[in-house]
Amino acid sequence: MLWIPGAVAEELDSLPDPVALAAIQTAICDQWIKTMAPHESNLLSVLLSTLHKGEAEAIALATQLSADIVIIDEQEARQTATQAGLSVTGVLGVLIRAKLAGHIAAIKPEIGALRDKARFFIAPSLEAKVLSSVGE
């Protein structure tokens, strides 16, 4: 199960691709993804002063739930989460794990879909490094 804060749910609701949006809504209806607001706290207040709302809420919620891992892509937020003692991965890390576990055949088409359907940005050098790490 994946817990997401309200701010992240709002971001997902604004995805421009109707197929991607429907898949996320199905995952929420099937309770594979659940939404939970982080408790108001000093940590959340501090995070909101330096990070985007979704990232701040994700770090606060992960801390509150003692999460095994938090998924964050933005570099500053990743550093903040690590400093808060959280294990961090990004979408690309999730894709690498999915390929290594045999859940997907290739990462390259998934990166293309993320670009096209979710406005995901990945630097060409990072993409090359990820693809090389899994033999693509």
N, CA, C and O atoms as CSV, one atom per row, in Angstrom:
chain,resi,resn,atom,element,x,y,z
A,1,MET,N,N,0.839,-1.174,0.000
A,1,MET,CA,C,0.000,0.000,0.000
A,1,MET,C,C,0.888,1.244,0.000
A,1,MET,O,O,1.982,1.259,0.565
A,2,LEU,N,N,0.387,2.257,-0.638
A,2,LEU,CA,C,1.098,3.527,-0.754
A,2,LEU,C,C,0.249,4.618,-0.122
A,2,LEU,O,O,-0.907,4.818,-0.497
A,3,TRP,N,N,0.834,5.320,0.839
A,3,TRP,CA,C,0.153,6.453,1.479
A,3,TRP,C,C,0.636,7.724,0.816
A,3,TRP,O,O,1.835,7.908,0.610
A,4,ILE,N,N,-0.309,8.617,0.475
A,4,ILE,CA,C,0.060,9.914,-0.080
A,4,ILE,C,C,-0.678,11.008,0.684
A,4,ILE,O,O,-1.814,10.815,1.115
A,5,PRO,N,N,-0.021,12.164,0.850
A,5,PRO,CA,C,-0.717,13.288,1.495
A,5,PRO,C,C,-1.669,13.964,0.515
A,5,PRO,O,O,-1.585,13.760,-0.696
A,6,GLY,N,N,-2.566,14.766,1.054
A,6,GLY,CA,C,-3.560,15.455,0.246
A,6,GLY,C,C,-2.970,16.302,-0.866
A,6,GLY,O,O,-3.513,16.337,-1.970
A,7,ALA,N,N,-1.872,16.982,-0.594
A,7,ALA,CA,C,-1.272,17.842,-1.624
A,7,ALA,C,C,-0.800,17.022,-2.822
A,7,ALA,O,O,-0.892,17.479,-3.961
A,8,VAL,N,N,-0.299,15.825,-2.576
A,8,VAL,CA,C,0.125,14.959,-3.677
A,8,VAL,C,C,-1.096,14.437,-4.430
A,8,VAL,O,O,-1.075,14.347,-5.658
A,9,ALA,N,N,-2.149,14.095,-3.709
A,9,ALA,CA,C,-3.394,13.656,-4.364
A,9,ALA,C,C,-3.918,14.752,-5.289
A,9,ALA,O,O,-4.384,14.461,-6.391
A,10,GLU,N,N,-3.845,16.007,-4.849
A,10,GLU,CA,C,-4.292,17.132,-5.679
A,10,GLU,C,C,-3.438,17.250,-6.941
A,10,GLU,O,O,-3.959,17.511,-8.025
A,11,GLU,N,N,-2.124,17.058,-6.797
A,11,GLU,CA,C,-1.237,17.106,-7.962
A,11,GLU,C,C,-1.598,15.994,-8.943
A,11,GLU,O,O,-1.638,16.219,-10.152
A,12,LEU,N,N,-1.857,14.809,-8.429
A,12,LEU,CA,C,-2.210,13.682,-9.290
A,12,LEU,C,C,-3.541,13.921,-9.997
A,12,LEU,O,O,-3.720,13.519,-11.147
A,13,ASP,N,N,-4.474,14.576,-9.306
A,13,ASP,CA,C,-5.776,14.881,-9.911
A,13,ASP,C,C,-5.667,15.828,-11.097
A,13,ASP,O,O,-6.587,15.915,-11.910
A,14,SER,N,N,-4.550,16.535,-11.200
A,14,SER,CA,C,-4.393,17.497,-12.287
A,14,SER,C,C,-3.600,16.933,-13.468
A,14,SER,O,O,-3.238,17.678,-14.379
A,15,LEU,N,N,-3.326,15.628,-13.463
A,15,LEU,CA,C,-2.603,15.034,-14.589
A,15,LEU,C,C,-3.401,15.246,-15.877
A,15,LEU,O,O,-4.617,15.058,-15.895
A,16,PRO,N,N,-2.715,15.637,-16.951
A,16,PRO,CA,C,-3.428,15.935,-18.190
A,16,PRO,C,C,-3.880,14.694,-18.966
A,16,PRO,O,O,-4.791,14.788,-19.789
A,17,ASP,N,N,-3.272,13.558,-18.725
A,17,ASP,CA,C,-3.598,12.357,-19.491
A,17,ASP,C,C,-4.760,11.603,-18.845
A,17,ASP,O,O,-4.642,11.165,-17.700
A,18,PRO,N,N,-5.874,11.442,-19.551
A,18,PRO,CA,C,-7.036,10.794,-18.944
A,18,PRO,C,C,-6.799,9.320,-18.584
A,18,PRO,O,O,-7.384,8.825,-17.620
A,19,VAL,N,N,-5.964,8.623,-19.333
A,19,VAL,CA,C,-5.684,7.219,-19.030
A,19,VAL,C,C,-4.884,7.111,-17.737
A,19,VAL,O,O,-5.184,6.278,-16.882
A,20,ALA,N,N,-3.863,7.958,-17.596
A,20,ALA,CA,C,-3.062,7.954,-16.370
A,20,ALA,C,C,-3.919,8.353,-15.171
A,20,ALA,O,O,-3.819,7.756,-14.100
A,21,LEU,N,N,-4.752,9.355,-15.359
A,21,LEU,CA,C,-5.631,9.810,-14.290
A,21,LEU,C,C,-6.593,8.694,-13.872
A,21,LEU,O,O,-6.816,8.483,-12.680
A,22,ALA,N,N,-7.157,7.987,-14.837
A,22,ALA,CA,C,-8.077,6.880,-14.534
A,22,ALA,C,C,-7.357,5.764,-13.788
A,22,ALA,O,O,-7.923,5.168,-12.871
A,23,ALA,N,N,-6.120,5.476,-14.167
A,23,ALA,CA,C,-5.354,4.418,-13.484
A,23,ALA,C,C,-5.101,4.789,-12.026
A,23,ALA,O,O,-5.199,3.944,-11.137
A,24,ILE,N,N,-4.780,6.042,-11.790
A,24,ILE,CA,C,-4.547,6.492,-10.412
A,24,ILE,C,C,-5.841,6.448,-9.617
A,24,ILE,O,O,-5.852,6.012,-8.466
A,25,GLN,N,N,-6.928,6.897,-10.223
A,25,GLN,CA,C,-8.217,6.868,-9.528
A,25,GLN,C,C,-8.644,5.434,-9.205
A,25,GLN,O,O,-9.230,5.184,-8.152
A,26,THR,N,N,-8.355,4.498,-10.104
A,26,THR,CA,C,-8.647,3.090,-9.841
A,26,THR,C,C,-7.816,2.579,-8.671
A,26,THR,O,O,-8.327,1.869,-7.805
A,27,ALA,N,N,-6.542,2.938,-8.644
A,27,ALA,CA,C,-5.671,2.514,-7.543
A,27,ALA,C,C,-6.162,3.074,-6.216
A,27,ALA,O,O,-6.053,2.405,-5.189
A,28,ILE,N,N,-6.696,4.279,-6.218
A,28,ILE,CA,C,-7.246,4.873,-4.998
A,28,ILE,C,C,-8.536,4.152,-4.603
A,28,ILE,O,O,-8.739,3.837,-3.431
A,29,CYS,N,N,-9.405,3.892,-5.581
A,29,CYS,CA,C,-10.665,3.173,-5.293
A,29,CYS,C,C,-10.392,1.765,-4.776
A,29,CYS,O,O,-11.097,1.275,-3.893
A,30,ASP,N,N,-9.374,1.120,-5.325
A,30,ASP,CA,C,-9.010,-0.239,-4.894
A,30,ASP,C,C,-8.196,-0.234,-3.599
A,30,ASP,O,O,-7.814,-1.288,-3.092
A,31,GLN,N,N,-7.940,0.948,-3.079
A,31,GLN,CA,C,-7.192,1.169,-1.846
A,31,GLN,C,C,-5.744,0.674,-1.907
A,31,GLN,O,O,-5.147,0.333,-0.885
A,32,TRP,N,N,-5.193,0.641,-3.125
A,32,TRP,CA,C,-3.771,0.384,-3.269
A,32,TRP,C,C,-3.013,1.665,-2.923
A,32,TRP,O,O,-1.890,1.625,-2.420
A,33,ILE,N,N,-3.659,2.813,-3.207
A,33,ILE,CA,C,-3.149,4.122,-2.798
A,33,ILE,C,C,-4.170,4.697,-1.826
A,33,ILE,O,O,-5.369,4.712,-2.107
A,34,LYS,N,N,-3.689,5.169,-0.681
A,34,LYS,CA,C,-4.565,5.802,0.302
A,34,LYS,C,C,-4.052,7.203,0.603
A,34,LYS,O,O,-2.847,7.455,0.612
A,35,THR,N,N,-4.991,8.103,0.848
A,35,THR,CA,C,-4.648,9.482,1.163
A,35,THR,C,C,-4.776,9.714,2.665
A,35,THR,O,O,-5.737,9.276,3.297
A,36,MET,N,N,-3.794,10.405,3.219
A,36,MET,CA,C,-3.816,10.763,4.641
A,36,MET,C,C,-3.131,12.106,4.810
A,36,MET,O,O,-2.063,12.346,4.248
A,37,ALA,N,N,-3.743,12.963,5.574
A,37,ALA,CA,C,-3.136,14.266,5.855
A,37,ALA,C,C,-2.121,14.108,6.985
A,37,ALA,O,O,-2.395,13.431,7.976
A,38,PRO,N,N,-0.961,14.724,6.841
A,38,PRO,CA,C,-0.020,14.693,7.959
A,38,PRO,C,C,-0.557,15.550,9.106
A,38,PRO,O,O,-1.279,16.520,8.877
A,39,HIS,N,N,-0.201,15.189,10.334
A,39,HIS,CA,C,-0.595,16.001,11.478
A,39,HIS,C,C,0.083,17.362,11.390
A,39,HIS,O,O,1.220,17.475,10.934
A,40,GLU,N,N,-0.616,18.372,11.824
A,40,GLU,CA,C,0.016,19.692,11.932
A,40,GLU,C,C,1.135,19.562,12.964
A,40,GLU,O,O,0.922,19.041,14.058
A,41,SER,N,N,2.301,20.029,12.616
A,41,SER,CA,C,3.440,19.891,13.522
A,41,SER,C,C,4.465,20.967,13.219
A,41,SER,O,O,4.396,21.657,12.202
A,42,ASN,N,N,5.424,21.091,14.138
A,42,ASN,CA,C,6.530,22.020,13.893
A,42,ASN,C,C,7.303,21.590,12.653
A,42,ASN,O,O,7.729,22.430,11.860
A,43,LEU,N,N,7.485,20.265,12.483
A,43,LEU,CA,C,8.205,19.761,11.319
A,43,LEU,C,C,7.500,20.190,10.036
A,43,LEU,O,O,8.145,20.700,9.120
A,44,LEU,N,N,6.196,19.992,9.958
A,44,LEU,CA,C,5.457,20.374,8.757
A,44,LEU,C,C,5.578,21.872,8.500
A,44,LEU,O,O,5.762,22.286,7.356
A,45,SER,N,N,5.478,22.679,9.535
A,45,SER,CA,C,5.603,24.141,9.376
A,45,SER,C,C,6.958,24.520,8.806
A,45,SER,O,O,7.045,25.354,7.905
A,46,VAL,N,N,8.012,23.914,9.323
A,46,VAL,CA,C,9.362,24.207,8.833
A,46,VAL,C,C,9.505,23.750,7.386
A,46,VAL,O,O,10.051,24.475,6.554
A,47,LEU,N,N,9.018,22.557,7.089
A,47,LEU,CA,C,9.120,22.032,5.725
A,47,LEU,C,C,8.362,22.911,4.728
A,47,LEU,O,O,8.838,23.151,3.618
A,48,LEU,N,N,7.196,23.384,5.125
A,48,LEU,CA,C,6.398,24.237,4.237
A,48,LEU,C,C,7.078,25.571,3.948
A,48,LEU,O,O,6.785,26.216,2.941
A,49,SER,N,N,7.975,25.979,4.822
A,49,SER,CA,C,8.674,27.250,4.592
A,49,SER,C,C,9.791,27.122,3.560
A,49,SER,O,O,10.285,28.129,3.053
A,50,THR,N,N,10.196,25.881,3.245
A,50,THR,CA,C,11.321,25.714,2.326
A,50,THR,C,C,11.030,24.821,1.120
A,50,THR,O,O,11.775,24.853,0.141
A,51,LEU,N,N,9.955,24.021,1.175
A,51,LEU,CA,C,9.666,23.073,0.097
A,51,LEU,C,C,8.269,23.305,-0.466
A,51,LEU,O,O,7.452,24.002,0.136
A,52,HIS,N,N,8.008,22.717,-1.616
A,52,HIS,CA,C,6.653,22.725,-2.165
A,52,HIS,C,C,5.744,21.929,-1.231
A,52,HIS,O,O,6.201,21.049,-0.502
A,53,LYS,N,N,4.461,22.249,-1.266
A,53,LYS,CA,C,3.504,21.657,-0.336
A,53,LYS,C,C,3.482,20.121,-0.417
A,53,LYS,O,O,3.473,19.454,0.618
A,54,GLY,N,N,3.472,19.563,-1.612
A,54,GLY,CA,C,3.432,18.108,-1.762
A,54,GLY,C,C,4.641,17.423,-1.156
A,54,GLY,O,O,4.513,16.399,-0.484
A,55,GLU,N,N,5.802,17.983,-1.392
A,55,GLU,CA,C,7.029,17.405,-0.850
A,55,GLU,C,C,7.079,17.545,0.662
A,55,GLU,O,O,7.466,16.611,1.365
A,56,ALA,N,N,6.690,18.711,1.161
A,56,ALA,CA,C,6.682,18.942,2.610
A,56,ALA,C,C,5.729,17.971,3.299
A,56,ALA,O,O,6.077,17.364,4.312
A,57,GLU,N,N,4.517,17.825,2.742
A,57,GLU,CA,C,3.548,16.912,3.344
A,57,GLU,C,C,4.010,15.465,3.236
A,57,GLU,O,O,3.778,14.678,4.154
A,58,ALA,N,N,4.661,15.096,2.131
A,58,ALA,CA,C,5.144,13.724,1.973
A,58,ALA,C,C,6.201,13.392,3.028
A,58,ALA,O,O,6.179,12.306,3.608
A,59,ILE,N,N,7.112,14.311,3.274
A,59,ILE,CA,C,8.155,14.078,4.287
A,59,ILE,C,C,7.537,14.025,5.679
A,59,ILE,O,O,7.876,13.152,6.478
A,60,ALA,N,N,6.634,14.952,5.969
A,60,ALA,CA,C,5.991,14.955,7.288
A,60,ALA,C,C,5.181,13.681,7.501
A,60,ALA,O,O,5.222,13.098,8.585
A,61,LEU,N,N,4.444,13.240,6.482
A,61,LEU,CA,C,3.642,12.024,6.603
A,61,LEU,C,C,4.528,10.792,6.740
A,61,LEU,O,O,4.235,9.906,7.543
A,62,ALA,N,N,5.597,10.726,5.973
A,62,ALA,CA,C,6.520,9.586,6.070
A,62,ALA,C,C,7.138,9.511,7.461
A,62,ALA,O,O,7.305,8.423,8.011
A,63,THR,N,N,7.474,10.652,8.023
A,63,THR,CA,C,8.029,10.695,9.385
A,63,THR,C,C,6.974,10.241,10.388
A,63,THR,O,O,7.257,9.444,11.282
A,64,GLN,N,N,5.762,10.753,10.232
A,64,GLN,CA,C,4.656,10.408,11.131
A,64,GLN,C,C,4.354,8.909,11.098
A,64,GLN,O,O,4.068,8.313,12.137
A,65,LEU,N,N,4.415,8.296,9.910
A,65,LEU,CA,C,4.088,6.876,9.761
A,65,LEU,C,C,5.296,5.956,9.967
A,65,LEU,O,O,5.164,4.735,9.892
A,66,SER,N,N,6.460,6.533,10.223
A,66,SER,CA,C,7.708,5.758,10.279
A,66,SER,C,C,7.825,4.886,9.029
A,66,SER,O,O,8.084,3.686,9.110
A,67,ALA,N,N,7.629,5.516,7.886
A,67,ALA,CA,C,7.618,4.816,6.608
A,67,ALA,C,C,8.960,4.167,6.307
A,67,ALA,O,O,10.016,4.669,6.693
A,68,ASP,N,N,8.891,3.042,5.609
A,68,ASP,CA,C,10.108,2.365,5.181
A,68,ASP,C,C,10.871,3.194,4.162
A,68,ASP,O,O,12.102,3.211,4.146
A,69,ILE,N,N,10.115,3.884,3.308
A,69,ILE,CA,C,10.733,4.673,2.241
A,69,ILE,C,C,9.763,5.765,1.813
A,69,ILE,O,O,8.548,5.609,1.927
A,70,VAL,N,N,10.305,6.860,1.324
A,70,VAL,CA,C,9.487,7.952,0.780
A,70,VAL,C,C,9.940,8.182,-0.659
A,70,VAL,O,O,11.134,8.179,-0.956
A,71,ILE,N,N,8.967,8.380,-1.546
A,71,ILE,CA,C,9.263,8.589,-2.967
A,71,ILE,C,C,9.229,10.087,-3.248
A,71,ILE,O,O,8.181,10.728,-3.179
A,72,ILE,N,N,10.399,10.624,-3.564
A,72,ILE,CA,C,10.543,12.055,-3.856
A,72,ILE,C,C,11.566,12.199,-4.977
A,72,ILE,O,O,12.610,11.547,-4.964
A,73,ASP,N,N,11.260,13.054,-5.941
A,73,ASP,CA,C,12.179,13.246,-7.062
A,73,ASP,C,C,12.990,14.534,-6.987
A,73,ASP,O,O,14.125,14.560,-7.462
A,74,GLU,N,N,12.459,15.582,-6.421
A,74,GLU,CA,C,13.138,16.873,-6.391
A,74,GLU,C,C,14.335,16.818,-5.437
A,74,GLU,O,O,14.205,16.374,-4.297
A,75,GLN,N,N,15.482,17.264,-5.901
A,75,GLN,CA,C,16.743,17.094,-5.178
A,75,GLN,C,C,16.747,17.722,-3.785
A,75,GLN,O,O,17.177,17.080,-2.826
A,76,GLU,N,N,16.281,18.955,-3.658
A,76,GLU,CA,C,16.293,19.613,-2.346
A,76,GLU,C,C,15.425,18.851,-1.342
A,76,GLU,O,O,15.806,18.689,-0.183
A,77,ALA,N,N,14.269,18.388,-1.790
A,77,ALA,CA,C,13.380,17.637,-0.905
A,77,ALA,C,C,13.981,16.281,-0.544
A,77,ALA,O,O,13.800,15.804,0.576
A,78,ARG,N,N,14.686,15.663,-1.471
A,78,ARG,CA,C,15.363,14.382,-1.186
A,78,ARG,C,C,16.401,14.574,-0.078
A,78,ARG,O,O,16.507,13.763,0.842
A,79,GLN,N,N,17.163,15.662,-0.186
A,79,GLN,CA,C,18.178,15.941,0.840
A,79,GLN,C,C,17.521,16.188,2.192
A,79,GLN,O,O,18.008,15.711,3.217
A,80,THR,N,N,16.425,16.926,2.197
A,80,THR,CA,C,15.713,17.211,3.441
A,80,THR,C,C,15.180,15.924,4.057
A,80,THR,O,O,15.290,15.725,5.267
A,81,ALA,N,N,14.603,15.051,3.236
A,81,ALA,CA,C,14.070,13.773,3.731
A,81,ALA,C,C,15.181,12.907,4.309
A,81,ALA,O,O,15.004,12.276,5.351
A,82,THR,N,N,16.306,12.877,3.644
A,82,THR,CA,C,17.452,12.109,4.139
A,82,THR,C,C,17.927,12.667,5.477
A,82,THR,O,O,18.234,11.906,6.395
A,83,GLN,N,N,17.989,13.998,5.589
A,83,GLN,CA,C,18.390,14.625,6.848
A,83,GLN,C,C,17.400,14.325,7.963
A,83,GLN,O,O,17.763,14.319,9.139
A,84,ALA,N,N,16.141,14.074,7.590
A,84,ALA,CA,C,15.118,13.736,8.583
A,84,ALA,C,C,15.170,12.250,8.961
A,84,ALA,O,O,14.361,11.770,9.755
A,85,GLY,N,N,16.138,11.533,8.374
A,85,GLY,CA,C,16.311,10.126,8.713
A,85,GLY,C,C,15.482,9.159,7.886
A,85,GLY,O,O,15.348,7.990,8.247
A,86,LEU,N,N,14.924,9.638,6.780
A,86,LEU,CA,C,14.091,8.787,5.931
A,86,LEU,C,C,14.914,8.155,4.813
A,86,LEU,O,O,15.881,8.745,4.332
A,87,SER,N,N,14.525,6.967,4.411
A,87,SER,CA,C,15.085,6.349,3.211
A,87,SER,C,C,14.315,6.913,2.029
A,87,SER,O,O,13.090,7.026,2.069
A,88,VAL,N,N,15.044,7.266,0.976
A,88,VAL,CA,C,14.437,7.975,-0.151
A,88,VAL,C,C,14.722,7.246,-1.456
A,88,VAL,O,O,15.817,6.730,-1.676
A,89,THR,N,N,13.722,7.219,-2.302
A,89,THR,CA,C,13.898,6.817,-3.690
A,89,THR,C,C,13.055,7.761,-4.535
A,89,THR,O,O,12.270,8.551,-4.011
A,90,GLY,N,N,13.227,7.669,-5.825
A,90,GLY,CA,C,12.420,8.469,-6.739
A,90,GLY,C,C,11.658,7.559,-7.675
A,90,GLY,O,O,11.713,6.335,-7.555
A,91,VAL,N,N,10.954,8.157,-8.597
A,91,VAL,CA,C,10.187,7.380,-9.569
A,91,VAL,C,C,11.119,6.452,-10.347
A,91,VAL,O,O,10.768,5.305,-10.624
A,92,LEU,N,N,12.292,6.944,-10.694
A,92,LEU,CA,C,13.232,6.104,-11.438
A,92,LEU,C,C,13.692,4.913,-10.605
A,92,LEU,O,O,13.868,3.816,-11.136
A,93,GLY,N,N,13.885,5.118,-9.322
A,93,GLY,CA,C,14.237,4.014,-8.431
A,93,GLY,C,C,13.133,2.978,-8.370
A,93,GLY,O,O,13.406,1.779,-8.316
A,94,VAL,N,N,11.893,3.428,-8.378
A,94,VAL,CA,C,10.750,2.513,-8.390
A,94,VAL,C,C,10.754,1.699,-9.692
A,94,VAL,O,O,10.516,0.491,-9.681
A,95,LEU,N,N,11.027,2.379,-10.808
A,95,LEU,CA,C,11.078,1.671,-12.091
A,95,LEU,C,C,12.208,0.646,-12.129
A,95,LEU,O,O,12.029,-0.457,-12.645
A,96,ILE,N,N,13.358,1.004,-11.589
A,96,ILE,CA,C,14.474,0.055,-11.540
A,96,ILE,C,C,14.082,-1.179,-10.732
A,96,ILE,O,O,14.321,-2.306,-11.165
A,97,ARG,N,N,13.490,-0.975,-9.575
A,97,ARG,CA,C,13.049,-2.103,-8.749
A,97,ARG,C,C,12.009,-2.950,-9.472
A,97,ARG,O,O,12.031,-4.178,-9.391
A,98,ALA,N,N,11.095,-2.284,-10.181
A,98,ALA,CA,C,10.048,-3.011,-10.912
A,98,ALA,C,C,10.656,-3.883,-12.009
A,98,ALA,O,O,10.229,-5.020,-12.212
A,99,LYS,N,N,11.646,-3.351,-12.711
A,99,LYS,CA,C,12.279,-4.152,-13.765
A,99,LYS,C,C,13.061,-5.310,-13.164
A,99,LYS,O,O,12.959,-6.439,-13.643
A,100,LEU,N,N,13.831,-5.049,-12.134
A,100,LEU,CA,C,14.626,-6.110,-11.516
A,100,LEU,C,C,13.754,-7.214,-10.921
A,100,LEU,O,O,14.164,-8.373,-10.855
A,101,ALA,N,N,12.549,-6.844,-10.490
A,101,ALA,CA,C,11.621,-7.831,-9.928
A,101,ALA,C,C,10.785,-8.517,-11.008
A,101,ALA,O,O,9.997,-9.414,-10.710
A,102,GLY,N,N,10.957,-8.095,-12.260
A,102,GLY,CA,C,10.223,-8.708,-13.356
A,102,GLY,C,C,8.811,-8.201,-13.551
A,102,GLY,O,O,8.023,-8.825,-14.262
A,103,HIS,N,N,8.475,-7.078,-12.933
A,103,HIS,CA,C,7.127,-6.513,-13.076
A,103,HIS,C,C,6.951,-5.733,-14.376
A,103,HIS,O,O,5.837,-5.605,-14.885
A,104,ILE,N,N,8.049,-5.216,-14.907
A,104,ILE,CA,C,8.023,-4.547,-16.207
A,104,ILE,C,C,9.183,-5.081,-17.027
A,104,ILE,O,O,10.209,-5.490,-16.483
A,105,ALA,N,N,9.009,-5.075,-18.353
A,105,ALA,CA,C,10.051,-5.614,-19.231
A,105,ALA,C,C,11.156,-4.598,-19.506
A,105,ALA,O,O,12.316,-4.970,-19.684
A,106,ALA,N,N,10.796,-3.319,-19.540
A,106,ALA,CA,C,11.772,-2.284,-19.886
A,106,ALA,C,C,11.398,-0.963,-19.219
A,106,ALA,O,O,10.224,-0.675,-18.983
A,107,ILE,N,N,12.417,-0.178,-18.926
A,107,ILE,CA,C,12.223,1.119,-18.288
A,107,ILE,C,C,12.038,2.239,-19.313
A,107,ILE,O,O,11.277,3.178,-19.082
A,108,LYS,N,N,12.734,2.134,-20.444
A,108,LYS,CA,C,12.699,3.230,-21.427
A,108,LYS,C,C,11.277,3.618,-21.835
A,108,LYS,O,O,10.978,4.812,-21.859
A,109,PRO,N,N,10.384,2.677,-22.157
A,109,PRO,CA,C,9.031,3.101,-22.514
A,109,PRO,C,C,8.274,3.740,-21.347
A,109,PRO,O,O,7.421,4.603,-21.551
A,110,GLU,N,N,8.591,3.314,-20.140
A,110,GLU,CA,C,7.936,3.902,-18.962
A,110,GLU,C,C,8.376,5.349,-18.772
A,110,GLU,O,O,7.569,6.201,-18.403
A,111,ILE,N,N,9.655,5.628,-19.023
A,111,ILE,CA,C,10.151,7.003,-18.938
A,111,ILE,C,C,9.464,7.857,-20.006
A,111,ILE,O,O,9.078,8.995,-19.736
A,112,GLY,N,N,9.313,7.319,-21.203
A,112,GLY,CA,C,8.607,8.035,-22.267
A,112,GLY,C,C,7.168,8.343,-21.878
A,112,GLY,O,O,6.675,9.444,-22.125
A,113,ALA,N,N,6.501,7.374,-21.274
A,113,ALA,CA,C,5.119,7.587,-20.839
A,113,ALA,C,C,5.054,8.647,-19.739
A,113,ALA,O,O,4.142,9.474,-19.727
A,114,LEU,N,N,6.013,8.625,-18.821
A,114,LEU,CA,C,6.047,9.643,-17.771
A,114,LEU,C,C,6.213,11.037,-18.375
A,114,LEU,O,O,5.564,11.990,-17.944
A,115,ARG,N,N,7.077,11.144,-19.363
A,115,ARG,CA,C,7.266,12.442,-20.026
A,115,ARG,C,C,5.973,12.899,-20.699
A,115,ARG,O,O,5.532,14.036,-20.531
A,116,ASP,N,N,5.381,11.988,-21.460
A,116,ASP,CA,C,4.218,12.348,-22.276
A,116,ASP,C,C,2.953,12.547,-21.451
A,116,ASP,O,O,2.150,13.433,-21.743
A,117,LYS,N,N,2.777,11.732,-20.432
A,117,LYS,CA,C,1.503,11.721,-19.724
A,117,LYS,C,C,1.508,12.454,-18.393
A,117,LYS,O,O,0.458,12.871,-17.903
A,118,ALA,N,N,2.688,12.612,-17.808
A,118,ALA,CA,C,2.749,13.235,-16.482
A,118,ALA,C,C,3.684,14.433,-16.437
A,118,ALA,O,O,3.968,14.957,-15.360
A,119,ARG,N,N,4.163,14.871,-17.594
A,119,ARG,CA,C,5.071,16.027,-17.662
A,119,ARG,C,C,6.314,15.834,-16.795
A,119,ARG,O,O,6.810,16.786,-16.192
A,120,PHE,N,N,6.807,14.615,-16.736
A,120,PHE,CA,C,7.972,14.260,-15.922
A,120,PHE,C,C,9.233,14.688,-16.657
A,120,PHE,O,O,9.379,14.422,-17.850
A,121,PHE,N,N,10.144,15.350,-15.948
A,121,PHE,CA,C,11.416,15.754,-16.549
A,121,PHE,C,C,12.522,14.867,-15.998
A,121,PHE,O,O,12.605,14.620,-14.795
A,122,ILE,N,N,13.363,14.399,-16.898
A,122,ILE,CA,C,14.568,13.669,-16.506
A,122,ILE,C,C,15.711,14.148,-17.396
A,122,ILE,O,O,15.585,14.203,-18.619
A,123,ALA,N,N,16.809,14.486,-16.768
A,123,ALA,CA,C,17.978,14.930,-17.520
A,123,ALA,C,C,18.477,13.773,-18.388
A,123,ALA,O,O,18.482,12.626,-17.942
A,124,PRO,N,N,18.893,14.062,-19.615
A,124,PRO,CA,C,19.372,12.999,-20.503
A,124,PRO,C,C,20.504,12.167,-19.891
A,124,PRO,O,O,20.555,10.954,-20.090
A,125,SER,N,N,21.396,12.804,-19.158
A,125,SER,CA,C,22.509,12.055,-18.550
A,125,SER,C,C,22.016,11.085,-17.482
A,125,SER,O,O,22.538,9.976,-17.363
A,126,LEU,N,N,21.007,11.499,-16.701
A,126,LEU,CA,C,20.441,10.609,-15.683
A,126,LEU,C,C,19.684,9.465,-16.339
A,126,LEU,O,O,19.774,8.319,-15.898
A,127,GLU,N,N,18.941,9.776,-17.390
A,127,GLU,CA,C,18.223,8.719,-18.114
A,127,GLU,C,C,19.204,7.683,-18.636
A,127,GLU,O,O,18.981,6.482,-18.481
A,128,ALA,N,N,20.279,8.133,-19.247
A,128,ALA,CA,C,21.285,7.214,-19.785
A,128,ALA,C,C,21.876,6.340,-18.673
A,128,ALA,O,O,22.076,5.140,-18.860
A,129,LYS,N,N,22.150,6.944,-17.529
A,129,LYS,CA,C,22.718,6.207,-16.405
A,129,LYS,C,C,21.742,5.129,-15.894
A,129,LYS,O,O,22.139,3.996,-15.622
A,130,VAL,N,N,20.473,5.502,-15.770
A,130,VAL,CA,C,19.450,4.550,-15.298
A,130,VAL,C,C,19.310,3.401,-16.278
A,130,VAL,O,O,19.311,2.235,-15.885
A,131,LEU,N,N,19.189,3.736,-17.558
A,131,LEU,CA,C,19.022,2.694,-18.580
A,131,LEU,C,C,20.235,1.768,-18.632
A,131,LEU,O,O,20.093,0.552,-18.762
A,132,SER,N,N,21.404,2.341,-18.531
A,132,SER,CA,C,22.624,1.538,-18.528
A,132,SER,C,C,22.684,0.600,-17.320
A,132,SER,O,O,23.159,-0.531,-17.421
A,133,SER,N,N,22.198,1.086,-16.181
A,133,SER,CA,C,22.260,0.272,-14.953
A,133,SER,C,C,21.400,-0.987,-15.019
A,133,SER,O,O,21.613,-1.934,-14.262
A,134,VAL,N,N,20.415,-0.989,-15.943
A,134,VAL,CA,C,19.555,-2.166,-16.080
A,134,VAL,C,C,19.724,-2.838,-17.453
A,134,VAL,O,O,18.900,-3.654,-17.866
A,135,GLY,N,N,20.806,-2.475,-18.143
A,135,GLY,CA,C,21.116,-3.128,-19.409
A,135,GLY,C,C,20.261,-2.715,-20.581
A,135,GLY,O,O,20.053,-3.502,-21.504
A,136,GLU,N,N,19.761,-1.496,-20.561
A,136,GLU,CA,C,18.968,-1.006,-21.697
A,136,GLU,C,C,19.754,0.030,-22.480
A,136,GLU,O,O,19.257,0.561,-23.473
